[in-house]
């Protein structure tokens, strides 16, 4: 067996120096890399979503108003604002059935009811859902042209409504809708 070569102190010193230099180069490289990443990140455009202060809501006004159509209002507007933007109420508007202070919402359709002609409602002023025309039905809150047509088609197919709650049998009419118009309607023979 050959004798082991003696280690020279210069070789050990050289290895230690090389490790220190490699470690220092690695630290400098990482510091440079992260510096450029942070600088580049700070320069990249930031996406921010801001509510536009000029956003408006659109409300479809129908019924007994001067100028039917879509009006544009500020968020938080009231029914009185929508009526004003539509040119005001027409002469046949039934003011007793509308709440001018109610808030309007974006995309909402509002039908201002007309005063019922003589004979279309009973003596109490209620609309008889068994005899009312589509126009009269559309004067009720939440009842539009399509729903009025469904009410008429239902009663023509199934006969007169026996109770006000029978309205929930019509496609598209919920219990909440019936509750909202309950004090405005009647059936012949009275419910």
C-alpha positions as CSV (number, residue, x, y, z in Angstrom):
1,X,0.0,0.0,0.0
2,X,1.4,3.3,-1.0
3,X,1.8,5.9,1.7
4,X,-1.0,8.5,1.8
5,X,0.0,11.7,0.3
6,X,0.3,14.4,2.9
7,X,-2.3,17.2,2.6
8,X,-0.8,20.5,2.1
9,X,-2.2,23.5,3.9
10,X,-2.3,25.4,0.6
11,X,-4.8,22.8,-0.9
12,X,-7.1,23.1,2.1
13,X,-6.9,26.9,2.0
14,X,-7.7,26.8,-1.8
15,X,-10.8,24.7,-1.2
16,X,-12.1,26.9,1.6
17,X,-11.5,30.0,-0.5
18,X,-13.3,28.5,-3.5
19,X,-16.3,27.6,-1.3
20,X,-16.4,31.2,0.1
21,X,-16.2,32.7,-3.4
22,X,-19.0,30.4,-4.7
23,X,-21.2,31.2,-1.8
24,X,-20.6,34.9,-2.2
25,X,-21.4,34.7,-6.0
26,X,-24.6,32.8,-5.2
27,X,-25.7,35.5,-2.7
28,X,-24.9,38.3,-5.1
29,X,-26.8,36.5,-7.9
30,X,-29.9,35.9,-5.8
31,X,-29.9,39.5,-4.5
32,X,-29.6,40.8,-8.1
33,X,-32.4,38.5,-9.3
34,X,-34.8,39.5,-6.6
35,X,-34.0,43.2,-7.0
36,X,-35.0,43.0,-10.7
37,X,-38.1,41.0,-10.0
38,X,-39.3,43.5,-7.4
39,X,-38.5,46.5,-9.6
40,X,-40.3,44.8,-12.6
41,X,-43.3,44.0,-10.4
42,X,-43.5,47.6,-9.2
43,X,-43.4,48.8,-12.8
44,X,-46.1,46.4,-14.0
45,X,-49.5,48.1,-14.4
46,X,-51.9,47.5,-11.5
47,X,-55.5,46.7,-12.3
48,X,-57.9,48.5,-10.2
49,X,-61.7,48.4,-10.3
50,X,-63.3,51.7,-9.4
51,X,-67.0,52.3,-9.3
52,X,-67.8,55.0,-11.8
53,X,-69.4,57.9,-10.1
54,X,-71.5,58.7,-13.1
55,X,-73.2,55.3,-13.3
56,X,-76.9,55.5,-14.0
57,X,-79.7,53.1,-13.7
58,X,-82.3,52.4,-16.5
59,X,-86.0,52.1,-15.6
60,X,-88.7,51.2,-18.1
61,X,-91.7,53.4,-17.5
62,X,-95.2,52.4,-18.8
63,X,-98.8,53.0,-18.2
64,X,-100.4,56.4,-17.2
65,X,-97.4,58.7,-17.8
66,X,-96.8,61.4,-20.4
67,X,-93.8,59.8,-22.2
68,X,-93.5,56.0,-21.8
69,X,-90.1,54.5,-22.3
70,X,-86.7,54.0,-20.7
71,X,-85.4,56.7,-18.4
72,X,-82.0,57.0,-16.9
73,X,-81.6,58.0,-13.3
74,X,-79.0,58.3,-10.5
75,X,-78.7,55.2,-8.2
76,X,-81.0,55.6,-5.2
77,X,-83.6,57.4,-7.3
78,X,-87.3,57.3,-6.2
79,X,-90.4,56.7,-8.2
80,X,-91.2,60.4,-8.2
81,X,-87.8,60.9,-10.0
82,X,-88.7,58.3,-12.6
83,X,-92.1,59.9,-13.2
84,X,-90.6,63.4,-13.6
85,X,-88.0,62.0,-16.1
86,X,-91.0,60.5,-18.0
87,X,-92.7,63.8,-18.3
88,X,-95.0,63.4,-15.4
89,X,-98.3,61.5,-14.9
90,X,-101.0,61.5,-17.5
91,X,-104.5,62.8,-16.5
92,X,-105.9,59.3,-16.1
93,X,-103.2,58.1,-13.6
94,X,-104.5,56.6,-10.4
95,X,-102.3,58.4,-7.8
96,X,-103.8,56.5,-4.9
97,X,-102.2,53.2,-6.1
98,X,-98.6,54.4,-6.3
99,X,-95.9,55.1,-3.7
100,X,-93.9,58.1,-5.0
101,X,-91.3,57.6,-2.3
102,X,-90.4,54.0,-3.3
103,X,-86.9,53.4,-4.6
104,X,-86.5,52.2,-8.2
105,X,-83.9,49.7,-9.3
106,X,-81.8,49.2,-12.4
107,X,-83.7,47.3,-15.1
108,X,-87.0,47.6,-13.3
109,X,-90.2,48.0,-15.3
110,X,-92.9,50.2,-13.7
111,X,-96.4,50.4,-14.9
112,X,-98.3,53.4,-13.5
113,X,-102.0,52.3,-13.1
114,X,-104.9,54.2,-14.7
115,X,-108.1,55.0,-13.1
116,X,-110.6,52.2,-13.9
117,X,-113.4,53.1,-16.2
118,X,-116.9,52.6,-14.8
119,X,-118.0,49.0,-14.7
120,X,-114.6,47.4,-14.8
121,X,-114.2,47.2,-11.1
122,X,-116.6,46.7,-8.3
123,X,-117.9,49.5,-6.2
124,X,-115.0,49.3,-3.8
125,X,-112.6,50.2,-6.6
126,X,-111.0,46.8,-6.7
127,X,-110.1,45.2,-10.0
128,X,-112.1,42.0,-10.6
129,X,-109.6,39.5,-12.0
130,X,-112.4,37.5,-13.6
131,X,-113.5,40.3,-15.8
132,X,-110.6,42.7,-16.1
133,X,-109.0,43.5,-19.4
134,X,-105.3,43.1,-20.1
135,X,-104.8,46.8,-19.6
136,X,-106.6,46.8,-16.3
137,X,-104.5,43.9,-15.1
138,X,-101.3,45.6,-16.2
139,X,-102.2,48.5,-14.0
140,X,-101.5,46.2,-11.0
141,X,-98.0,46.4,-9.5
142,X,-95.8,43.5,-10.8
143,X,-98.2,42.5,-13.6
144,X,-96.9,43.2,-17.1
145,X,-98.2,42.5,-20.5
146,X,-97.1,38.8,-20.6
147,X,-98.5,38.0,-17.1
148,X,-101.8,39.8,-17.9
149,X,-102.1,37.6,-21.0
150,X,-101.4,34.5,-18.9
151,X,-104.1,35.5,-16.4
152,X,-106.7,35.9,-19.2
153,X,-105.6,32.7,-20.9
154,X,-105.9,30.8,-17.6
155,X,-109.4,32.0,-16.8
156,X,-110.5,31.3,-20.4
157,X,-109.2,27.7,-20.2
158,X,-110.1,26.9,-16.5
159,X,-113.0,29.2,-15.8
160,X,-113.2,32.1,-13.3
161,X,-110.9,32.3,-10.3
162,X,-112.7,31.1,-7.2
163,X,-110.2,32.8,-4.7
164,X,-107.5,35.4,-5.0
165,X,-105.0,32.8,-4.1
166,X,-105.9,30.8,-7.2
167,X,-103.7,33.4,-9.1
168,X,-100.7,31.4,-8.0
169,X,-101.8,28.7,-10.4
170,X,-101.0,31.0,-13.3
171,X,-97.4,30.5,-14.6
172,X,-95.1,33.3,-13.4
173,X,-97.2,34.5,-10.5
174,X,-95.7,33.9,-7.1
175,X,-97.3,34.1,-3.6
176,X,-95.3,37.3,-3.1
177,X,-96.9,38.8,-6.2
178,X,-100.4,37.8,-5.0
179,X,-99.7,39.3,-1.6
180,X,-98.6,42.6,-3.2
181,X,-101.8,43.0,-5.1
182,X,-104.3,41.3,-2.7
183,X,-105.8,44.6,-1.5
184,X,-106.2,45.8,-5.1
185,X,-108.1,42.9,-6.6
186,X,-111.3,40.8,-6.1
187,X,-113.1,37.8,-7.6
188,X,-116.8,37.8,-8.4
189,X,-118.6,36.6,-5.3
190,X,-115.8,38.1,-3.3
191,X,-112.7,36.7,-1.6
